Every structure is written in C-alpha cells, then in structure tokens.
Amino acid sequence: MTETRASLTRSAAMASIAAALVLGVLKLWAVWQTSSTAMLGSLADTGLDLVASCATLFAVWFAAQPADREHRFGHGKAEALAAMFQVILIVLSAGAIAFRGVLRLLGGSETQGAEQGIAVSLIAIAVTLALVAWQRHVVRRTGSVAIHTDSVHYQSDLLLNLAVIAALALDQYLGFRQADPLFGIAIAAWLLWNAWAASAEAVDHLMDREWDDEKRRAFVAAAARHPELSNLHDLRTRTSGDRDFAQFHVDLPGSMSVAEAHDIIDRVEEDLHARFPNLELVVHIDPRGHVDEPDNPLAETDEFKELRNS
C-alpha cells in the first residue's frame, strides 16, 4: 500500500512539473507577443507552479520514507510543509501581479496579438484539465495533502486562463483598455483566496487537528464491537501525511493477567487496523472501576456503551 501510494504521488508530481514546463514556455512566448498584464500574471503563476511542483515532488518522496531514529512517527508532515511553501509562493505571486496591474491601470495599457494569447490560453486549459483529472484520481487513492494543494492551485488556473482570454478579447476587440489590468488584479485576488483555502488542510496536519466527527464516531463504533472492552475514554486522534494516529484508554478487569489483557488488546488492534488502514494505534489499559475523567465528548462511556449494544 505504501509503495503504491508513493508511486502514485510521484507520478502526479512529475505530471505537474511537465505541465508547468510546457505551459511556461508557451506563456513566455505569449507575453512577448501580447504585452498583456493578465498573460504576465498567468506566466508568473505557471512559474510558481513549476517551483511548487518541484517542492511537492521532493515532499511526497520524503514523506514516503519509513520512520527512522530521528523521526519515530514518520515523515508525513513533509507534505504539509510543502503545501505551506506553495501557499507562500502563491501569495508573493499575487502581490506582484496586483502591483503591476495597478500601475498599468493608472498609467494606461495597451496589448496586441490577441489571437496568439487566446490560442495559448486554450492550450493551457486543455493541458490543465488533463492534469487536474489525474491529480484528483491520485488524491482519491492516497489522500495526499501536497498533491491536493497542487491540484487546487491548478484548478484555479482554469479560471485564470479564461480571464486572460476575456481580458484580451475585451481590450482588442471591444476597445475596453482597462480590461487587461483589471483582470490582472482580479487574478491576483483569486490567487490569494485560493492560497487561504489551500492552507487550511496543511495547517490542520501541522497542528495535529482531530479527525472529523464522522470518522471518530466510526472508530468508536468499531472499538465498541468488542464486548471485552468497557469505558473507552480519552480518545485522541490526528493525521500526518498518509498515516492516521489514535490512542485511547479502556477498562479491563483488575484480576485479569497481563497476558490475558495483552491478547484482548492484540485482537482489538488487529480489527481496528483492518478497518482503518495506515493506522498507528496506542491503547492504555485501566483497571475496571478506575475513575479517569474523559476529555472528549465523542469518547464518553455512555456513547461507547450505546454503540456497543446497538
């Protein structure tokens, strides 16, 4: 499973790099032909795509490395760090594009060669659609946060290229000279919005955010299927890269031997690992009757008993 995930994420990152290289060359030629601020913004975005995709390729490779002496929990957060790096690049790019757009809006602007710019934008849309389709497939199979962030950025490129087409058409065919810088500023705003949205999942991984309620309830329900367990509490969960982490306390009879308790927990862990692949699980045993205040409403004793008896 781990090798398959690594292969898929690497293929998505390599496809992203190839797409950025092809589109970068085409858009550089289009900027020279059109002198368009909107096209320049699109070129800058593609250049950042290339840098970010290279960072993503390194991140998914590094995240796939097994745990070692210095990183006992693995290297999964490398993907979240790469996603944040992409966000920083997007913000810097948007600021530069917006600044140029404002200068051209105040000082006047003129574009040329609409046909060349529109043709390049249409090619870019076709390439981007193919890339995004593959990235979505990989994200569905792997859950990679780095590939997801890269995909979000490329999805925004679809609207960005449509904006370039609209700017050139309005400027040269309808004589609306302010269209190009205005669309350039709009593209910058769109990039900033996507940077904000794309950062959310990466921050969740870096801050060890709990699983969503549905996943947590499914986990508690799976544990509740084991009649030997009682009073499951203090459930803590997080995700790092492709790995899920969970730990909880559970009551067992105080008269039970260590070997008997170990066998029960082994069976529970085997079942939970089968239901939740790529799970790192830690179970703490309390003697039955021990008072330990639960710290999470999804792991209260009453709910656990209700799920176990259902």
DOBAKOL-309140 format. One record per atom (N, C-alpha, C, CB): x, y, z. Coordinates in pm, whole numbers, plus 50000, padded with zeros to 5 digits. Glycine has a CB too. Layout:
# DOBAKOL-309140
XYZ;...
END
This chain:
# DOBAKOL-309140
500834987950000;500005000050000;500875012650000;499065000050122;501925012650087;502805024350096;503535026549965;503805022650210;504015015449903;504745016749776;503815021649666;505365003249736;502575016949663;501605021549564;501335036349582;500305013649574;501155040749706;500905054749733;502075063249687;500635057049882;503295059049719;504475066749679;504565067749527;505755060249736;504275056849457;504335056849312;503305066449252;504125042649257;502085066249306;501025075049255;501345089649280;499685071449320;501785092949402;502075106949433;503245112149351;502365108549582;504255103549329;505385107749244;504925110249102;506505097149246;504035101749051;503565103548914;502785116548900;502695091548871;501985119949001;501215132448996;502155144449002;500215133049113;503185143749086;504145154849095;504935156348965;505115152549213;505345145248903;506075145948777;505195151448665;506595132048738;503915147448664;502995152748563;502825167748580;501625145748572;502775172348705;502645186648733;503865194448684;502455188948883;505045188848706;506275195448660;506305196248507;507525187948711;505945185248440;505945185148294;504955195348238;505595171148242;503775195948298;502765205548252;503245219848271;501435203448327;503865222748386;504345236248413;505445240348315;504865237248556;506325231048280;507395234148184;506825237548047;508365222348173;505895229447999;505295231747867;504545245047865;504345220147829;503715247247967;502905259447970;503765271747993;501835258448079;504835270448068;505725281848092;506335286947963;506815278148190;506805277647879;507395281547750;506345288347662;507985269147678;505155282547654;504095288247570;503685302247619;502875278847569;503545303747749;503085316647803;504175327347793;502645315047948;505435323347804;506515333047785;506455338747644;507895326447811;506235330147547;506095334747409;504865343647394;506005322747312;503765339947461;502535347747452;502685361547515;501385340247518;503415362547626;503655375747689;504445384647593;504425374247823;505425378947527;506235386647431;505375391347314;507415378147379;504415383247274;503565386647162;502475396647198;502925374147108;501975396347322;500775404147356;501035416047449;499765395247420;502105415947528;502375426147630;501225427247729;502615439847564;500555416247757;499365416047843;499735413947989;498395405247797;499185422548077;499385420848220;498725408048269;498835432848298;497535405048217;496835392848257;497635380548216;495425392348194;498205380848095;499025369648050;500305368748132;499355371147901;500875380248169;502065380148254;501735373748389;502605394548274;500545377148441;500125370848566;499995355848552;498815376748613;499465351448439;499335337248413;500705330548403;498535334848285;501675337548339;503035332248328;503685331148466;503875341148236;503525341748547;504105341348681;503505329948762;503875354748753;502205327948747;501545316948818;502105303548774;500035317448794;502345301848644;502905289248593;504325287248642;502855289048440;505105298148648;506465297148700;506465292448845;507185310448688;505535297848923;505415293549062;504925279049069;504465302749140;504055275348976;503615261348969;504815252048955;502635259348852;505755256048870;506935247748846;507765246248973;507785253648734;508025257549040;508805256949164;508075248749270;509095271249217;506775251349284;505985244349385;505895229449355;504595250349394;505775225849227;505675211849191;506975204449219;505285210449044;508095211149198;509385205049233;509455202649384;510565214049188;508975212449461;508945210849607;508005199449646;508505223849676;506885198349574;505925187549602;506545173949574;504645189449519;507275172949462;507915160349428;508875155949538;508665161549295;509665165449588;510585162049697;509805158249823;511535173949727;508705165649851;507945163349973;507295149549973;506885174049991;506685145649860;506005132549859;507025121249865;505125131149732;508225123549808;509275113549821;509745112449966;510455117049729;509965123950029;510455124050167;509405118550262;510855138150208;508135122250240;507055117550328;506875102450320;505755124450292;507245096450207;507085082050189;508195074050258;507065078550042;509235080850307;510315073750374;509825067950507;511515083150397;510265055950541;509825049950667;510365057450789;510255035250674;509735055050901;510195061251026;511635057351053;509285057151144;512395066651111;513775063851144;514055068351287;514735070751044;515315067851326;515675070951464;515335085251502;517165068551486;515485094551408;515215108751437;513745112351419;516065117551349;513005104451342;511595107351313;510775094751338;511405112551166;510515091751464;509885079151502;508425078351456;509965077251652;507805089851431;506425089951383;506345091051231;505665101351446;507465089451163;507475090351018;507735104550969;506165085450962;507565106650838;507905119450775;506695125750705;509025117450675;505495121850747;504275126150677;504065141250672;503105120050742;504555148450773;504315162850776;505115170350669;504645168450912;506015163450602;506735169950492;505755174650386;507765160250429;504675167350364;503685171350264;503005184450306;502635160350244;502675185550434;502035197850481;502985209750471;501565196150626;504265207550498;505255218250485;505375222650339;506635213650539;505365212950246;505425216450103;504195224350063;505545203750017;503035220650118;501805227950086;501905242450135;500585221150150;502465244550253;502615258150305;503625266050221;503055257850452;504655259250172;505615265850083;504915270649957;506775256350048;504035262349903;503275266249785;502415278349815;502405254649736;501795278549930;500915289849969;501715302849972;500255287150106;502915302350030;503765314350036;504085319349896;505075311450114;504425310149806;504735314049668;503515320349600;505215301849589;502355314649624;501135319949564;500895334249611;499915311149599;501065336649739;500835350049795;501815360149735;500985349849950;503095356449725;504085365549667;503755368549520;505495359449677;503365358249447;503005360049307;501805369349293;502695346549242;500785367249374;499585375549367;499905390149397;498525370349464;500765392549495;501125406349528;501825413349412;502035406549651;502745406449345;503465412449233;502525415149115;504605403249188;501615405749089;500675407548978;499745419349004;499865394748954;499245420249127;498335431149163;499045444649151;497785429149306;500305445349194;501065457849187;501235462249042;502445456249255;501595452848955;501755456348814;500415460548753;502345444448735;499355453748792;498035457248739;497635471248777;497005447448789;497875475148902;497535488648947;498345499048870;497775490149099;499645496548851;500485506048777;499985507848634;501945501248775;499625496948567;499145498048429;497755504148423;499135484248362;496955502048527;495625508048531;495735523148545;494805502248647;496685527848625;496865542248645;497595548748528;497645544948775;498525541448467;499335547448361;498855544348221;500725542948375;497795536348208;497325532448076;498035519848028;497525543747975;497375512147946;497965499647898;497515497047755;497565487847989;498295488947688;497955485347551;498465471247525;498565495547449;497615463047467;498015449347434;497935447447283;497135439047507;498455436047238;498425432747097;498425417547081;499635439147022;498205412846959;498285398546933;497315390247012;499655393846960;496025394247014;495035386947091;494925372447047;493675393747079;495045369846918;494875356246867;495915346746927;494985356046715;497175351346935;498215342746992;497965340047140;499585349146972;497605350647213;497355348947356;496175339847385;497115362447420;495105341347306;493925332947325;494235318347291;492745337947237;495005316047185;495365302447146;496185295547256;496155302447014;497165302847311;497985297147418;497115294047540;499125306847456;496175302947572;495305300747688;494415288447669;494435313147713;493935286347547;493115274547520;493935261647535;492505275447378;495165261947487;496055250347505;496295247947653;497395252447431;496505258947728;496745257747871;495545251547942;497065271447932;494345255247902;493135249547962;493075234447938;491885256447905;493375230147816;493325215847783;494355208047865;493575213647633;495575213147873;496625206347950;496255205848098;497985213547932;495735216848150;495385217548292;494245208048326;494995231748329;493255207048238;492145197748262;492645183348275;491105198748149;493555179548186;494105165948190;494895163748320;495015163448068;495695173748359;496505172448480;495615171448604;497475184248493;494625180248615;493745180348731;492975167148744;492755192148722;492565161448631;491865148548634;492765137748696;491435144348491;494035137548656;494955127648713;495235130448860;496265127548634;495415143248897;495655146649037;494485142649125;495935161649051;493265144849079;492095140949158;492055125849180;490795145549088;492415118349077;492475103749091;493495099849198;492835097148957;494655106149195;495705103049291;495285106949433;497015110249253;494645118549447;494205122949581;493155113349636;493635137249575;492235108649550;491235098949596;491895086149645;490235095849485;492965081949578;493635069449614;494565070949734;494415064249495;495145082949752;496215084349852;495885094049965;497455088849785;495015103749941;494745113950042;495895123750061;494435107450172;496795124749965;497975133249979;497595147949989;498925131149861;498015154650098;497695168750115;498525177550021;497945173050262;499755173149989;500595181049898;500025180749756;502045175649899;499615168949709;499025167949575;497685175249573;498845153049534;496945174549682;495645181649687;495855196649673;494915178549820;496845202149746;497125216549737;497575220249597;498205220649840;498415211949537;498865214349400;497675214249304;499905203749357;496755204849325;495575203849240;494675215949253;494795191249273;494495220749377;493675232749399;494235244549321;493605236149549;495565245849323;496205256849250;495975255449100;497715257149280;496115243449047;495905241548903;494435243348864;496395227548861;493515239848954;492105242348925;491845257248910;491215236449035;492505265248992;492355279748979;492925284648846;493055286849095;493895277248790;494465280948661;493425280648549;495625271848627;492435272048562;491395271348459;490675284748448;490375260148492;490265290348561;489605303448559;490595314448520;488985306548696;491835312748564;492855322648529;493025323648378;494195319048595;493085312348309;493235312448164;492005317948093;493545298448113;490835315048148;489615321048094;489635336148112;488365315048162;490175340748225;490275355148249;491215361748149;490755357948392;492305355048115;493235360448016;492535361847880;494485351348002;491775351847842;491035352347715;490065364047715;490275339047689;489325365647827;488355376547837;489045390147832;487535375347966;490185391447900;490905404147903;491385408047763;492085403347998;491965398647691;492455401647556;491315404947461;493265389847502;490225397447471;489085399847382;488455413547408;488035388847400;488245417047536;487645430047569;488565441547529;487345430747720;489865439547548;490835450147518;490925452647367;492215446547574;491145442147290;491465444147149;490255443647056;492455433947106;489215436447094;488055435347006;486965445347040;487495421347011;486865449147170;485815458447212;486365471947256;485015452347324;487685473447258;488295486247290;488265490047436;487635496647214;488005480747528;487975483547671;489395482047725;486975474147747;490165493047723;491595492647751;491915489247897;492215505947716;490975491747986;491225488748127;490995473948161;490315497448215;490515466348064;490165452248091;491385444248134;489525445847968;492515446048064;493685437948093;494215440048235;494785440847993;494495452448279;494965454148417;493915450348521;495385468348440;492625452848492;491575449048587;491495433948604;490205454548541;491595426748494;491595412148503;492865407248572;491465405948363;493975414148551;495215410448621;495055411748772;496385419148574;494415422648815;494175424548959;493195414049011;493615438748987;492175410848931;491215400548971;491885386948985;490075399748870;492805383948894;493545371448902;494365370849031;494475369748780;494985382149068;495765382549191;494875379949313;496465396249206;493675385949313;492735383749424;492305369149431;491515392749410;492085363249314;491685349149310;492805340049363;491325345049166;494045343249329;495165335449379;495265336349531;496465340149314;495045348349586;495095350049731;494005341949800;494955364749767;492815341949742;491715334249800;492045319349801;490405336749722;492605314449691;492955300349683;494105296849778;493325296649541;495025306349797;496105303949893;495535302150033;497115315649891;494585310450069;493955309450201;493235295950216;492945321150222;492485292150113;491725279550120;492665267550124;490775278450000;493735267950044;494645256550035;495465254750162;495565258149915;495645265550238;496465264550359;495735257450473;496885278350404;494405256850468;493635251750581;493995237250614;492145252850551;494005228450513;494275214350539;495715212250585;494005205850414;496645219750525;498045218450566;498215222650712;498965227050475;497565233450751;497635237950891;497045227450984;496905251450909;495935221350943;495325210751024;496305199451051;494065205250955;497065195450947;498035184650965;499175189051057;498595180150829;499655201151038;500765206051120;500375207951266;501295219151063;499105211651289;498615214151424;497975201851487;497625225451423;498065190251420;497525177751473;496045178851507;498295173551597;495275184151412;493835185351431;493195171451443;493205193251314;492195170551528;491465158051545;490765153951416;490445159451658;490495140751402;489695136051290;488325142751293;489555120651292;487655143051179;486295148551178;485365139251257;485785150351032;484215144651298;483305137351387;482855124051328;482085145851416;482585123651198;482105111351137;483145100251148;481755113750991;484405103551121;485465093551127;485695089051271;486765099051067;485645098351363;485835094951505;484715085651554;485885107651591;483485088751516;482355080251558;482485066251499;481015086551515;482935065351373;483135052251312;484205044351386;483515053751164;485235051351433;486315044751507;485805039551641;487485054451529;485055048051714;484495043851843;483535032251824;483765055651913;482715032851717;481775022051690;482505008951663;480875025651571;483635009551590;484404997451561;484984991451689;485535000551461;485495000151777;486024995151904;484914989451991;486755006451979;483724995351983;482604990852065;482094977052026;481475000752056;482524971951912;482114958551868;482774947551951;482444956651720;483744951252033;484464941352113;483874941252254;485984944552116;483154930652290;482464930452420;483404930252540;481574918452427;484684926452518;485624925952631;485964939852683;486894918752591;485814949852598;486194963352636;485054970452708;486614971352512;485424979852793;484414988452855;485035002052883;483864982052986;484165012052889;484565025452930;485705031252847;484975025253075;485555030552715;486555036852629;486515052052651;486305033352479;487685058052677;487735072452703;489115077852666;487405075452852;489225091252676;490475098252642;490965094852502;491555094852743;490045094752406;490425092252267;491085104552207;489195088152183;492265102452149;492975113152080;493325108251940;494255117452159;493145116951840;493425113051702;494135124451629;492125109351628;494855120751524;495475130651435;495865123651306;496715137451503;496245131551207;496695126251079;497995133251039;495625128150969;498925125450985;500195130950937;500535124150806;501335129051042;500425131550694;500655125550564;499625114750537;502075119750554;500105102550509;499175091450483;498915083050607;499715082650372;499415087250722;499285079450845;498245085650937;500625078350915;497385077150993;496465081151099;497025076551232;495035075351075;496805084651336;497265081251470;496085082151565;498425090551515;495945072051653;494875072051752;495375065651881;493625064451698;494875070551991;495175064452120;493975066252211;496445070652183;493735056552299;492625057652392;492885049052515;491295053552324;492095051552621;492115043452742;490895034252739;492125052452871;491035022452799;489925013152807;490045005252937;489885003552683;488895001352995;488884993953121;488874978853096;487664997953207;489654971653175;489624957053179;489634952853326;490834950753100;489134940853358;489094936553498;490484936753563;488504922453508;490534941553687;491794942353757;492394928753787;491624949853884;491544918453792;492024904853820;492614897853698;490894896553874;492474903953581;492964897753458;494484898153453;492374904953335;495094887553404;496554887153394;497034896153281;497044872653372;498304899753287;498884908053182;498784901053047;500354911253214;499014887753045;498964880252920;497554880352862;499434865852942;496534878652948;495144878752901;494774892452844;494194874953014;495144903052917;494864916552870;495574919352738;495284926952976;496804914552727;497584916552604;496904909752486;499014911152620;496394897652505;495724890452396;494464897852350;495354876152442;493714903252445;492494910652409;492834923052327;491704914652537;493804930552374;494174942852304;494764939652167;495184951052388;495474928752156;496004924552025;494874922351926;496844911752039;493794915751970;492654913251882;491974926251843;491654903751949;491844935351939;491224948351912;492064956051811;491074956552043;493364956251832;494244963551741;494214957551600;495684963551795;494204944251591;494154937751460;492884941651385;494244922551476;491764941951456;490484945651393;490484960251350;489334943051490;490964969251437;490964983451404;491934986651291;491314991751527;493054979751287;494004981751176;493384977251044;495314974051203;492594966451048;491944961750925;490894971750877;491294948050947;490204978150969;489144987750934;489705001550900;488154988951049;490855004750955;491475017850933;492925015650888;491405026851063;493145013750757;494505011350707;495425023150740;494485009050555;496715020050750;497745030150781;497485037050915;497795040750670;497025029251014;496725034451146;497825030751245;495365029151195;498295040751319;499195038451432;498335039551558;500405048651435;498265028851637;497325028151749;498055025251880;496265017451722;497675032751983;498185030452119;496985029052211;499135042252166;496925017952287;495825015452380;496385014552522;495065002352342;495805022552611;496205022352752;495125015052832;496425036952807;495535005452915;494584997552994;494475003153135;495004982652997;493235005653180;492945009353317;492224997753386;492095022353324;492454995853517;491674985653589;490214990053599;492264983153731;489294980653579;487864984053581;487504990353715;486994971453555;486755001353706;486385008853825;487265020853849;486444999853944;488355021653778;489235033353789;488525045653737;490555031053711;488605056653813;487945069053773;488945077753697;487385076653897;488635079853570;489505087953484;488615096653399;490445078953393;488615109653424;487675118753360;487905118953209;487815132953419;486885115253129;487045116152981;487265130552938;485795110252909;488115132352838;488405145952792;487825148852655;489885148252790;487005139552602;486435141952470;485015136752464;487285135452360;484045145252422;482635141052424;482335129452331;481765152552387;483185126752232;482915115652141;483375102252198;483585118052007;484045102752312;484545090352370;483975088052511;486075090452375;482855094352543;482245092552673;481765078152690;481065102352692;481725073652815;481335059852844;479945056652791;481385057452994;478985065652811;477605062752771;477495060352622;476685074152811;478155068652541;478085066952397;478755053852356;478735078752325;479885050752419;480575038252387;479675026252417;481885037252465;479005026652532;478115015552567;476935014652470;477595017152710;476395026252430;475275026252336;475685020152202;474745040452316;476855023852153;477345018352027;477635003352039;478595025851981;478164999252152;478494985152172;477234976552177;479304983352299;476144982152232;474904974452247;473984975152126;474154979152368;474364983752027;473504985551911;473674974251810;473774998851845;
END
